[in-house]
Structures are given as structure tokens and as C-alpha cells.
Amino acid sequence: MIDWFHENGLLLGLALLDGLAYAALVFMVAVGLNLVFGVLRILNVAHGSFYAIGAYAAASLSAFIAAQGLPPWAALPALLVAAALVGALLGPPIEALLLRRIYSGEPVIQLLVTFALFMILEDAQKLIWGVQPVSNDGAMRLLGTVDVPFAGDVIPFTAYQLFLLPAVALATLAGLAWFLRRTLTGRVIVAVTTDREAATAMGIDAKRVFLLTFTAGAMLAALGGALASPTTALVPGIGAQTIVLSFAVIATAGLGRIEGAALTALLIGLGRSVAVYFAPELEVVMPYIIMVAVLLVRPQGLFGAAEARRI
């Protein structure tokens, strides 16, 4: 075991660092999806499109900043601006004009409608940005690299992925927990999540809560994409990959569990990253192996609670 650790120590260190950065991105998308489902009771397949559009918008805005000769540090706030714009421009009209009409419909209809919306948004991405890879790593190059000591050696790793991505994910987790538990609006959202009928009977404007929640979820997904844009080339299909992985995270954690989604994203991110370095043939399926293993033991998820059936 000691010999193996010495021989593969650097690879293990890289796997852990990559897994931490990847988990932060997955969490940003999964927590938004979890929030939307908890309130609206809709599994929004189009959530992955918000991630992809946020990534493309951030890359385009960063490229515009560079072309205009603006200070390089402007690429960092551009990520937040792009995510906010995508969420604000797409979230409210989609919720008000489309989803609001199907809240009382069958789950199958809801799934088909959001899948159709996902396909429309996928084609819209191709019309706007084309099918060639799009990339802009200005924000990542701005922060440079750091040497991380590990196994008696050092691993050069980008500061953007090592510090910024986990910091934003932790800030999002802490901010959401505080908002939902310490603010009046947050408690209203929790009330609607717990019992929509009772909350409406008490005078809570459910439509306003739905609009606010869906927009916030869209912004979180777009922020995940914006943060991912400096780290990879953007190609058609990234939204589909992300939404499927996000479903795996929230199913493993248990629906409606924000802190659980963070820990599960970390577990799945590390599992996938370790597979990349030590068993590449399992890279794609590793998150789903973890999900199936958990659900076989705890069908309600790691942090979910079994609910009594209403009859």
C-alpha cells in the first residue's frame, strides 16, 4: 500500500484537486435544480440549458472585455454578470408563460414540456454560438497557478480551480442556508415547499414564490456554467451532460436537501475524478454506480427522510 501511494501519489493528488473543483461546479447546478423541484414540484430538464447558456454568455462577455482592452480583472465579475443576465432574462418568462400552465398537470406532461424546452434552447445555442468549440480562459489565466504540496512533492494547479470555485460553492451553500432559515422570504419559500395548500390558505402569494424560486434556480445553473467556462472548451451537449449528472446528485442526496446536495456533489465529483486517473473506462458511469449503490440501501437518498403516503 505504501509503495502504491508513493508510485501514484501525484496522480491521487491531482484526482483529489480535480474532484474538488468539479464537485463545486456540479453543486451549483444541482442545488438550483433541487430548489426548483422543492418548491415547484417539477423536474426541470431545461435546467441544463441554463448551465450551457450561462457558460456561453460568460465566454462571450469575457471575449468582449478582452477585445475592448479593458482591465483583465474585469473577466471575473463578468462571470457573475453573465449568470445574472441569463437567469433574469430566461427565468421569469419561462416560468410565467410556460411552466405556470402545467403545475397542476401530470408529471409526464411536465417532463415532456421541459424536455421540449430543453431541445429548443439547445438549438438556440447552436444558432447563436455555432457548433465549433468556444473557449475563453482569461479568468483562469489571471489567477495563475499555485504549487500544492502532496506526497512529498508539489502539484502545480490553477488557483482559479483550487480557490475560487470551492469558495463560490461554499458561499452559495452558506448564503442559501441563511436565506431560507433566517429571512422572511426564505421562510415563505420553505412554507410553500412544506405544504403548498396550507401556505396558500394563509395568504402567501404562491405565484410570486414560484417566480422568485425559478429565477433563482436559473441563475444558480447559469452561474455554474459561467464558472465552468474558463476551464473547458464549450461544445453543444454540455447542458445534457450536466443535467443528467445533477439528477444523479439530488437523487443520491435526497430531494430538497441543500447541505446533502453539497456533500453528495463532493462524493460524486471525487469518485468521477479518481476514475479518470485510475480507471478511465469507468469515468462516465462512476457517478451512476455511486447513485445506484446508495439508492439500493437508502431509496430516499443519503440525507432524505421517508415520507408518509397521503391517502
Contacts in CASP RR format, 6 or more apart in sequence:
PFRMAT RR
TARGET T0000
AUTHOR 0000-0000-0000
METHOD contacts of the structure
MODEL  1
MIDWFHENGLLLGLALLDGLAYAALVFMVAVGLNLVFGVLRILNVAHGSF
YAIGAYAAASLSAFIAAQGLPPWAALPALLVAAALVGALLGPPIEALLLR
RIYSGEPVIQLLVTFALFMILEDAQKLIWGVQPVSNDGAMRLLGTVDVPF
AGDVIPFTAYQLFLLPAVALATLAGLAWFLRRTLTGRVIVAVTTDREAAT
AMGIDAKRVFLLTFTAGAMLAALGGALASPTTALVPGIGAQTIVLSFAVI
ATAGLGRIEGAALTALLIGLGRSVAVYFAPELEVVMPYIIMVAVLLVRPQ
GLFGAAEARRI
5 12 0 8 1.000
5 151 0 8 1.000
6 151 0 8 1.000
8 278 0 8 1.000
9 150 0 8 1.000
9 151 0 8 1.000
9 153 0 8 1.000
10 150 0 8 1.000
10 151 0 8 1.000
10 153 0 8 1.000
10 155 0 8 1.000
11 277 0 8 1.000
11 278 0 8 1.000
12 150 0 8 1.000
12 151 0 8 1.000
12 274 0 8 1.000
12 277 0 8 1.000
13 148 0 8 1.000
13 150 0 8 1.000
13 151 0 8 1.000
13 155 0 8 1.000
14 155 0 8 1.000
14 157 0 8 1.000
14 277 0 8 1.000
15 270 0 8 1.000
15 273 0 8 1.000
15 274 0 8 1.000
15 276 0 8 1.000
15 277 0 8 1.000
15 278 0 8 1.000
16 270 0 8 1.000
16 273 0 8 1.000
17 148 0 8 1.000
17 155 0 8 1.000
17 157 0 8 1.000
17 161 0 8 1.000
17 162 0 8 1.000
18 161 0 8 1.000
18 273 0 8 1.000
18 276 0 8 1.000
19 269 0 8 1.000
19 270 0 8 1.000
19 271 0 8 1.000
19 272 0 8 1.000
19 273 0 8 1.000
19 274 0 8 1.000
20 162 0 8 1.000
20 165 0 8 1.000
20 166 0 8 1.000
20 266 0 8 1.000
20 270 0 8 1.000
21 161 0 8 1.000
21 162 0 8 1.000
21 165 0 8 1.000
21 166 0 8 1.000
21 231 0 8 1.000
22 269 0 8 1.000
22 272 0 8 1.000
22 273 0 8 1.000
23 169 0 8 1.000
23 265 0 8 1.000
23 266 0 8 1.000
23 267 0 8 1.000
23 268 0 8 1.000
23 269 0 8 1.000
23 270 0 8 1.000
24 165 0 8 1.000
24 166 0 8 1.000
24 168 0 8 1.000
24 169 0 8 1.000
24 227 0 8 1.000
24 265 0 8 1.000
25 165 0 8 1.000
25 169 0 8 1.000
25 224 0 8 1.000
25 225 0 8 1.000
25 227 0 8 1.000
25 228 0 8 1.000
26 242 0 8 1.000
26 245 0 8 1.000
26 246 0 8 1.000
26 249 0 8 1.000
26 265 0 8 1.000
26 268 0 8 1.000
26 269 0 8 1.000
27 169 0 8 1.000
27 172 0 8 1.000
27 173 0 8 1.000
27 249 0 8 1.000
27 261 0 8 1.000
27 262 0 8 1.000
27 265 0 8 1.000
27 266 0 8 1.000
28 168 0 8 1.000
28 169 0 8 1.000
28 172 0 8 1.000
28 220 0 8 1.000
28 221 0 8 1.000
28 223 0 8 1.000
28 224 0 8 1.000
28 225 0 8 1.000
28 227 0 8 1.000
29 47 0 8 1.000
29 48 0 8 1.000
29 51 0 8 1.000
29 220 0 8 1.000
29 221 0 8 1.000
29 224 0 8 1.000
29 225 0 8 1.000
29 242 0 8 1.000
29 243 0 8 1.000
29 245 0 8 1.000
29 246 0 8 1.000
30 245 0 8 1.000
30 246 0 8 1.000
30 249 0 8 1.000
30 250 0 8 1.000
30 253 0 8 1.000
30 261 0 8 1.000
30 264 0 8 1.000
30 265 0 8 1.000
31 172 0 8 1.000
31 173 0 8 1.000
31 176 0 8 1.000
31 220 0 8 1.000
31 258 0 8 1.000
31 261 0 8 1.000
31 262 0 8 1.000
32 47 0 8 1.000
32 216 0 8 1.000
32 217 0 8 1.000
32 220 0 8 1.000
32 221 0 8 1.000
33 43 0 8 1.000
33 44 0 8 1.000
33 47 0 8 1.000
33 217 0 8 1.000
33 221 0 8 1.000
33 243 0 8 1.000
33 246 0 8 1.000
33 247 0 8 1.000
33 250 0 8 1.000
34 250 0 8 1.000
34 253 0 8 1.000
34 255 0 8 1.000
34 256 0 8 1.000
34 257 0 8 1.000
34 258 0 8 1.000
34 261 0 8 1.000
35 176 0 8 1.000
35 213 0 8 1.000
35 216 0 8 1.000
35 217 0 8 1.000
35 220 0 8 1.000
35 256 0 8 1.000
35 258 0 8 1.000
36 42 0 8 1.000
36 44 0 8 1.000
36 47 0 8 1.000
36 213 0 8 1.000
36 214 0 8 1.000
36 217 0 8 1.000
37 43 0 8 1.000
37 44 0 8 1.000
37 250 0 8 1.000
37 255 0 8 1.000
37 256 0 8 1.000
38 193 0 8 1.000
38 255 0 8 1.000
38 256 0 8 1.000
39 189 0 8 1.000
39 192 0 8 1.000
39 193 0 8 1.000
39 209 0 8 1.000
39 210 0 8 1.000
39 213 0 8 1.000
40 99 0 8 1.000
40 103 0 8 1.000
40 210 0 8 1.000
40 213 0 8 1.000
40 214 0 8 1.000
41 103 0 8 1.000
41 196 0 8 1.000
42 99 0 8 1.000
42 102 0 8 1.000
42 103 0 8 1.000
42 110 0 8 1.000
42 114 0 8 1.000
43 107 0 8 1.000
43 110 0 8 1.000
43 111 0 8 1.000
43 114 0 8 1.000
43 247 0 8 1.000
44 99 0 8 1.000
44 114 0 8 1.000
45 111 0 8 1.000
45 114 0 8 1.000
45 115 0 8 1.000
45 117 0 8 1.000
45 118 0 8 1.000
45 243 0 8 1.000
46 94 0 8 1.000
46 114 0 8 1.000
46 115 0 8 1.000
46 117 0 8 1.000
46 118 0 8 1.000
46 121 0 8 1.000
47 217 0 8 1.000
47 218 0 8 1.000
47 221 0 8 1.000
47 243 0 8 1.000
47 246 0 8 1.000
48 118 0 8 1.000
48 221 0 8 1.000
48 239 0 8 1.000
48 240 0 8 1.000
48 242 0 8 1.000
48 243 0 8 1.000
48 246 0 8 1.000
49 117 0 8 1.000
49 118 0 8 1.000
49 121 0 8 1.000
49 122 0 8 1.000
49 125 0 8 1.000
49 239 0 8 1.000
50 86 0 8 1.000
50 87 0 8 1.000
50 90 0 8 1.000
50 91 0 8 1.000
50 217 0 8 1.000
50 218 0 8 1.000
50 221 0 8 1.000
50 222 0 8 1.000
51 221 0 8 1.000
51 222 0 8 1.000
51 224 0 8 1.000
51 225 0 8 1.000
51 228 0 8 1.000
51 238 0 8 1.000
51 239 0 8 1.000
51 242 0 8 1.000
51 243 0 8 1.000
52 121 0 8 1.000
52 122 0 8 1.000
52 125 0 8 1.000
52 225 0 8 1.000
52 234 0 8 1.000
52 237 0 8 1.000
52 238 0 8 1.000
52 239 0 8 1.000
52 242 0 8 1.000
53 86 0 8 1.000
53 90 0 8 1.000
53 121 0 8 1.000
53 125 0 8 1.000
53 222 0 8 1.000
54 82 0 8 1.000
54 83 0 8 1.000
54 86 0 8 1.000
54 221 0 8 1.000
54 222 0 8 1.000
54 223 0 8 1.000
54 224 0 8 1.000
54 225 0 8 1.000
54 226 0 8 1.000
54 229 0 8 1.000
55 224 0 8 1.000
55 225 0 8 1.000
55 226 0 8 1.000
55 228 0 8 1.000
55 229 0 8 1.000
55 234 0 8 1.000
55 238 0 8 1.000
56 125 0 8 1.000
56 128 0 8 1.000
56 129 0 8 1.000
56 134 0 8 1.000
56 229 0 8 1.000
56 234 0 8 1.000
57 82 0 8 1.000
57 83 0 8 1.000
57 85 0 8 1.000
57 86 0 8 1.000
57 222 0 8 1.000
57 226 0 8 1.000
58 78 0 8 1.000
58 79 0 8 1.000
58 82 0 8 1.000
58 83 0 8 1.000
58 136 0 8 1.000
58 225 0 8 1.000
58 226 0 8 1.000
58 227 0 8 1.000
58 229 0 8 1.000
58 230 0 8 1.000
59 134 0 8 1.000
59 135 0 8 1.000
59 136 0 8 1.000
59 229 0 8 1.000
59 230 0 8 1.000
59 234 0 8 1.000
60 82 0 8 1.000
60 129 0 8 1.000
60 134 0 8 1.000
60 136 0 8 1.000
61 78 0 8 1.000
61 81 0 8 1.000
61 82 0 8 1.000
62 75 0 8 1.000
62 78 0 8 1.000
62 79 0 8 1.000
62 136 0 8 1.000
62 138 0 8 1.000
62 139 0 8 1.000
62 229 0 8 1.000
62 230 0 8 1.000
63 136 0 8 1.000
65 74 0 8 1.000
65 75 0 8 1.000
65 78 0 8 1.000
66 72 0 8 1.000
66 75 0 8 1.000
66 136 0 8 1.000
66 138 0 8 1.000
72 138 0 8 1.000
72 142 0 8 1.000
73 142 0 8 1.000
75 136 0 8 1.000
75 138 0 8 1.000
75 139 0 8 1.000
75 142 0 8 1.000
75 230 0 8 1.000
76 139 0 8 1.000
76 142 0 8 1.000
78 139 0 8 1.000
79 139 0 8 1.000
79 223 0 8 1.000
79 226 0 8 1.000
79 227 0 8 1.000
79 229 0 8 1.000
79 230 0 8 1.000
80 223 0 8 1.000
80 226 0 8 1.000
82 222 0 8 1.000
82 226 0 8 1.000
83 219 0 8 1.000
83 222 0 8 1.000
83 223 0 8 1.000
83 224 0 8 1.000
83 225 0 8 1.000
83 226 0 8 1.000
84 219 0 8 1.000
84 222 0 8 1.000
86 218 0 8 1.000
86 219 0 8 1.000
86 222 0 8 1.000
86 226 0 8 1.000
87 215 0 8 1.000
87 217 0 8 1.000
87 218 0 8 1.000
87 219 0 8 1.000
87 222 0 8 1.000
88 215 0 8 1.000
88 219 0 8 1.000
90 218 0 8 1.000
91 214 0 8 1.000
91 215 0 8 1.000
91 218 0 8 1.000
92 211 0 8 1.000
92 214 0 8 1.000
92 215 0 8 1.000
94 117 0 8 1.000
94 214 0 8 1.000
94 218 0 8 1.000
95 210 0 8 1.000
95 211 0 8 1.000
95 214 0 8 1.000
95 215 0 8 1.000
96 211 0 8 1.000
98 113 0 8 1.000
98 117 0 8 1.000
99 113 0 8 1.000
99 114 0 8 1.000
99 210 0 8 1.000
99 214 0 8 1.000
100 207 0 8 1.000
100 210 0 8 1.000
102 109 0 8 1.000
102 110 0 8 1.000
102 113 0 8 1.000
103 210 0 8 1.000
118 240 0 8 1.000
118 243 0 8 1.000
122 236 0 8 1.000
122 237 0 8 1.000
122 239 0 8 1.000
122 240 0 8 1.000
125 236 0 8 1.000
126 236 0 8 1.000
129 234 0 8 1.000
130 236 0 8 1.000
131 235 0 8 1.000
131 236 0 8 1.000
133 233 0 8 1.000
133 234 0 8 1.000
133 235 0 8 1.000
134 233 0 8 1.000
134 234 0 8 1.000
134 235 0 8 1.000
135 229 0 8 1.000
135 232 0 8 1.000
135 233 0 8 1.000
135 234 0 8 1.000
136 229 0 8 1.000
136 230 0 8 1.000
137 230 0 8 1.000
137 231 0 8 1.000
138 230 0 8 1.000
139 160 0 8 1.000
139 230 0 8 1.000
140 158 0 8 1.000
140 160 0 8 1.000
140 161 0 8 1.000
140 230 0 8 1.000
140 231 0 8 1.000
142 160 0 8 1.000
143 158 0 8 1.000
143 159 0 8 1.000
143 160 0 8 1.000
143 163 0 8 1.000
143 164 0 8 1.000
144 158 0 8 1.000
144 159 0 8 1.000
144 160 0 8 1.000
145 156 0 8 1.000
145 157 0 8 1.000
145 158 0 8 1.000
145 159 0 8 1.000
146 156 0 8 1.000
146 157 0 8 1.000
146 158 0 8 1.000
146 159 0 8 1.000
146 162 0 8 1.000
147 154 0 8 1.000
147 155 0 8 1.000
147 156 0 8 1.000
147 157 0 8 1.000
148 154 0 8 1.000
148 155 0 8 1.000
148 156 0 8 1.000
148 157 0 8 1.000
148 162 0 8 1.000
149 155 0 8 1.000
158 231 0 8 1.000
160 230 0 8 1.000
160 231 0 8 1.000
161 231 0 8 1.000
164 227 0 8 1.000
165 227 0 8 1.000
168 223 0 8 1.000
168 227 0 8 1.000
169 262 0 8 1.000
172 220 0 8 1.000
172 223 0 8 1.000
173 258 0 8 1.000
173 259 0 8 1.000
173 262 0 8 1.000
176 258 0 8 1.000
177 258 0 8 1.000
177 259 0 8 1.000
179 185 0 8 1.000
179 186 0 8 1.000
180 186 0 8 1.000
180 187 0 8 1.000
180 189 0 8 1.000
180 190 0 8 1.000
180 258 0 8 1.000
181 187 0 8 1.000
181 190 0 8 1.000
185 212 0 8 1.000
188 199 0 8 1.000
188 204 0 8 1.000
188 209 0 8 1.000
189 209 0 8 1.000
189 212 0 8 1.000
189 213 0 8 1.000
191 198 0 8 1.000
191 199 0 8 1.000
191 202 0 8 1.000
191 204 0 8 1.000
192 199 0 8 1.000
192 200 0 8 1.000
192 204 0 8 1.000
192 206 0 8 1.000
192 209 0 8 1.000
192 210 0 8 1.000
193 256 0 8 1.000
196 206 0 8 1.000
199 206 0 8 1.000
200 206 0 8 1.000
225 242 0 8 1.000
245 268 0 8 1.000
245 287 0 8 1.000
248 268 0 8 1.000
248 287 0 8 1.000
248 288 0 8 1.000
248 290 0 8 1.000
248 291 0 8 1.000
249 261 0 8 1.000
249 264 0 8 1.000
249 265 0 8 1.000
249 268 0 8 1.000
249 287 0 8 1.000
250 256 0 8 1.000
250 261 0 8 1.000
250 264 0 8 1.000
251 291 0 8 1.000
251 295 0 8 1.000
251 301 0 8 1.000
252 264 0 8 1.000
252 267 0 8 1.000
252 268 0 8 1.000
252 290 0 8 1.000
252 291 0 8 1.000
252 294 0 8 1.000
252 295 0 8 1.000
252 301 0 8 1.000
252 302 0 8 1.000
253 260 0 8 1.000
253 261 0 8 1.000
253 263 0 8 1.000
253 264 0 8 1.000
253 301 0 8 1.000
253 302 0 8 1.000
253 303 0 8 1.000
253 304 0 8 1.000
254 260 0 8 1.000
254 261 0 8 1.000
254 300 0 8 1.000
254 301 0 8 1.000
254 302 0 8 1.000
254 303 0 8 1.000
254 304 0 8 1.000
255 304 0 8 1.000
256 304 0 8 1.000
257 303 0 8 1.000
257 304 0 8 1.000
259 303 0 8 1.000
260 302 0 8 1.000
260 303 0 8 1.000
263 302 0 8 1.000
263 303 0 8 1.000
264 302 0 8 1.000
264 303 0 8 1.000
267 290 0 8 1.000
268 286 0 8 1.000
268 287 0 8 1.000
268 290 0 8 1.000
268 291 0 8 1.000
269 287 0 8 1.000
271 286 0 8 1.000
271 287 0 8 1.000
271 290 0 8 1.000
272 283 0 8 1.000
272 286 0 8 1.000
272 287 0 8 1.000
274 286 0 8 1.000
275 282 0 8 1.000
275 283 0 8 1.000
275 286 0 8 1.000
276 283 0 8 1.000
279 286 0 8 1.000
282 289 0 8 1.000
294 301 0 8 1.000
294 302 0 8 1.000
295 301 0 8 1.000
298 304 0 8 1.000
300 306 0 8 1.000
300 307 0 8 1.000
END
